[in-house]
Amino acid sequence: MALKIQTDYNRFKTIIRGKIKQDLKKFMSNGEMIGKKGKEYISIPLPRITLPHFEHDYEKKGGVGQGEGDKGQPMSGQAGQGQSGQGAAGEQPGEHILEVDISLEELALILGEELELPRIQPKGQKENIKTKKDKYSGIRTTGPDSLRHFRRTYKHALKRQIVTGSYKPDDPIIIPIRDDFRYRSWKTTVEPTSCAVIIYIMDVSGSMGTEQKEIVRTESFWIDTWLKSQYKDISTRYIIHDAQAKEVDQDTFYHTRESGGTIISSAYKLCQKIIQDEYPSSEWNTYVFHFSDGDNWSSEDTNRCIEMLKKDFLPSVNLFCYGQVESQYGSGQFIKDLHEQVKDQENLVTSKIDRKEDIYKSIKKFLGKGK
């Protein structure tokens, strides 16, 4: 019975994974479910899955299959039998939604499979953060029964019986004694951990509205989900800017509404200072994601940003991603300048995100190179 339950449970998980992959694009554009469950799990709304079953007519109303009626006679559509439209209150259940809790680790795996994201090969290792790993690589004569090595135990028993002359080839019965028992043993190794830092930069000037910030919030969640599945230790920093830049916490990053002009270089300078002071490229894998509507104060400041990209960011970071969110107030010029002046740089990726439905292809473009 236990085996059958486990088989059914595994089959149910397979069905759920299939449903999530089927509707992943829709989920990725829906910001309402983000953070719905907590830090480790998320609730995914799915149509309720039910098995066919018989329902007994306790009121004995009769009808086709239960009383009068001819073979092949169609059932009459009465109110309450699942038909839409006006009428009296029905007695049949409607369509229900089942919320399935899924771990972020499992969600990241589904995300990687569906978007065909390559596994990231981390660079550098941070020496002062280490992980301990236990590996069963040896054999010893003492230990718990759960770690008994049966093959080694019977091998020693066979050797002992051959040496003592008690082994009979015609009647090969091998009975281990206490001295024959062998157990698996483990060895603990300490390894430096590959670390990563994600720095999010967002334009919060007057041209960036609530809809644009919701797109940034949703896309950032999926980026976090994937990158956290690739690294054991990860740090996240947030920078907002209009004409000036400042570092903020996550809640402030997603809910700040400011006005004023836009000077992108102010954010790049702050970002570069954080990286230089706290995240040396020899030890940290660095990811920078900048979201803006493409409006900048002047072409001179844009040239300053491009110079910083070429000189400071691209030689040291794993990935610098610029996502341009469509806004009716933004000029959208910044991404055009990047395409014209920064070419053939594999770790610079740009993406236009005109609406929520574009988040899917934007993430695939950002993370599809496995940097």
N, C-alpha and C positions, 0 to 999 in steps of 0.2 A: 504493500500500500504506500509506504514512504517513497519507494522508487517511482511509483506512478505519479504521486503528487509532485515530486521534483521534475519529472518529465513534463507534466502539464504546466508547471511554473516556468520552466525554460521556454516552452512553446509560447506561453503568454508574453514573456519578455521579448521573444523574437517578433511577435505580432506588434507589440508596442514600438519596438525599434523601427519596424517597417512603416508604421503609421507616422512616426516622428520624421523619418527621412522623407516620406512622401509629402509632408506639409512643412518641411523645414524652412522653405523660402518664406512661407506665410508667417511662421513663428518668428523668424529673424527680423521681420518688419513690424512686429507687434511689441511695443515697449511695456505694455501693461503687465505682462507676466514676469518681468525681470525683478528679481529680489522678492518674489512672492512667497517663497518658502524659507529662505535663509541663506547662509554663506556656503553651505555644502550641497543643498538640494534645491530644486526648482520644480514648480508645479506646471505640468503641461496639460492643457485641456484637450481631450480626445473624445470623439463620439463613443458612447457607451457600447461595449461589446457584450452581447448576450447570446446564449445558445438557444436553439429551438426547443420548445417544451410544450407540453399539453396543459391546458387550463381547464379544470372541471367547472361545469355549469351548476353551481350549487343551488341557483334559483330555479333550475329546471324549466327554462323558457322554451326549450325545443328549438327546432330549426333544422336546416340542412345538416345531416350527419348526426342529428340527435332526435329527430322525430319525423314529421311529415316532410316530404320533398322528394323530387325525382332525381335520378342520376343525371349529372351534367347541368342541373339547374343552377344559374348564377346566384350568388349571395346578394341580397338587397343591401344597398348602402344606407345604413341608418346612422343617425347622429351618434357620435361617440365612437365610431369604428375607424378612426384615423383619418377621415376625410376633412379637408379644409373647407372653410366657408362658415356661414351663419347658421345658427340652429340652437337647439337646446344643449345644455351642459352635457358633455359626454362622460362615459365611464372608463374609457380606455386611456392608458398612459401615453404621453407625448414623447418626443425625442429628448433624451437626457444627455448631459455632458459629464464624462468621467475625468476627474483631474488625477493624473498619475504623477507621483513624485519620482523624479529621476536625479541621480547624483550629477554634479557638474563634471566629474571625471567621465562618466558615461556619455554625457551630452557632448563633451569635447571629442570623444571618439567618433560619435555619429557625425559631428561637424566635419572632422577630418576626412571621414569616408565619403561623405556626400560632396564636399567641395574638392576632394582629391588633393588635400593639402599634404605636402611632403613633410616628413619629420625634420625637426630643426637639429642641426649639428652645432651644439654650443661651442663657443670659443673661450679659452681662458678658464681658470679655476680659482676661486677665492680661498686662500689657504686658511684663514681663521674661522671659516665655517666648514665643519666636517660632518660627514654622515658615517654611521656604523652599519656594516652589513655582515650578517651571519651566513656563512656558506658551509654546507655539510660536505666536507672534503676528506674526512679521516675515519678511522675505525678504532674503537677501544674496547676493553674487556668489561667495562661497567657502564650502566646506563639504565634508563627506564624501558619497560617492555615496548612502549610505543615507538622507540627508536631501534628496536632489534633488527639487525641485518640478517635475514633468514638464510640467504645464499652463503654468506661467510660463515654463519653458525654451522650449517650442515657440512660445509667444506672442511672445517676444523674437526668436526665429529668424525667425518670419513677418514681423515688422516690419522686420527687417534686410534680408530678401530683397526686400520691397516697395520699401524706400528705395533699395536698390542696383540695382533693376530685374531681379534674377535670378529673381523669382517668376513662374511661368507658370500662369495660371488653367486652361489646358487640360491641363496636366501638373503638378498641385499636389504637388510633392515638396518637403518641408521637411527640411533637414539642419542640425541645430544645430551650431555650432562652440563652441569653448571659451568665448568671450566671451558666448555666449547662456545658459550654464548659470546657473540660479538655485537657491538652497537655502533650506530653512526655517531660521529662526533663533528662538532662544528668549529670553525675558526672565525673570529671576529676581525674584520679588516676595517681600517679607517681611511676614508677617501675624501679629498677636498670636493666641495659641492660647486657645480656650475651655477652661477647666479645671473639674474637678469633684472634690469630696471626698465620700467615702462614710464615714459614721460608724456603725458597728454597736455597739449596746448590748444586752447580754444579762444577764438575771437568773441568777445562779449560786448562789442560796440553796439550802437543803436540799430544797426542794420541786421543784427542776428536776433531773430524772434524766438518764440517758444517752440514753434515747429522745428526750426533748425537745431535747437538745443536738444530736443527729443531724439532727433536722428543721431546726433553725436552720442548721446547717452546710450541708445540702443546698440549702436555699432561698437562702442567701447566695451560694452558687456561681453559681446561675442569675441572680441579681440582678447580680452582678459581671460575668457574661458579657455581659449586655445593655448595661449602662451603659458598659462599656469599649469597646463597639462604637460608642458615640455620642460619645465624647470622645477627643481625642488625648492629653491629659494628665490623669491621674486619681490621686488619693491616697486611701488607705484607712486608717482608724484604728479601733481596737477598744477598747471599754470594757466591763468586767464590774463587776457590783455585787451585793452582798447588802445589809447595813446600811450599807456603805461602798462607794465606787466608786474604781476605779483604771484607768489606761490600760495595756494589755498588747499583746504582739505577737500575730500571727495564731495561732500554734501554742498559745499559752497560752489564747487566747480559746476555742478549740474543745475543749480538753482539761482545763480547770480544773474541779475538783469541790470546792465549798465548802459550808459549812453556815451556819446562822444565819438571822436575820430578813431582811426586805426593806424598804429605804427607797429608793424609786425616785427621789426628788428628788435624792439624792446623785449619781446618774448624770447627771441632767439638768443639774445645776450644773457638773459637770466637762465635759460636752459643750458647754455654752454658753461656757465659758471657752476651750476649744480653738478654737471658731469665732471668737470675738471676737479672740483673740490672733493667729491664723494664717490665717484664711480669711474675709476681709471679703466681704460679700455683693455688693459692687460688682465684684469680680473673680472670685469663685468661685461655681460652681453646687453647692449643698449638699444632700446627701441623708442623712437620718437614719432608721435602721431599728432599732426597739426591739423585742426579743423577751422575753416574760415569760409566766408562767402566770397573771397577773392578780391575784396576791396582793400587798398592800401593808400596811405596818405599821399605818397609821391613816388615817382619813378626812381628818385634817388634812394629812397629807403628800400625799394624793391631790389635795386642793384646791391645795396649793402647786405640784404638778406642772402642774395645769391652768392655773394663773395664769402659770407660766413658758411654757407652750405658747402661750397667747394673746399674751403680751407680748413674749417673746424669740424664739421659734422660728418661728411661723407667718408673721410679717411679713417674715422674711428668707430662709428656706430654700425650695428648690424643692419639696421633698417631705418630709413627716414621716410615716413609716409605723409603725404599731404592730401587731405580730403576736402574738396570744395563743395560746400552745401549751397544749393540754389536758394537765392533770396531775391525778392523783387527790388530790394534797395541796394544790393551789392553790384559792383561792376563786373566781377568775375575775371578780372584781368590777370591776377597773380598766377593762375595755373598756366595761362598762355605764355607768360614770361619765363616760367620754369621750363616749359617745353622748348622754348627758343634758345635759352642760354645755358641750360644744364642738360647735356645729352650723353647718352651711352654710359650712364651710371646705374649699375645693377641694384645698388642699395637705396636708390631714390625711386619711389613709386608714387604716382599721382592717380587720383580717382575723382570723378565728378559724381556727386550724389544729389540728384535732382529731387528725389522723393524717397519715401521709406522703402519702396520696393527695390531700390537700387543698392540697399545695404548688402544684399546677398552677393552681388557681383563685385562690390567694392571690397569686401573682406577677402574674397577669392583672389582678387588682384593684389591686395596688400600682402597676404600671407602665402601666396601660391609659389613663391620662390624658395621657401624653406631657409631663409636667412636667420 
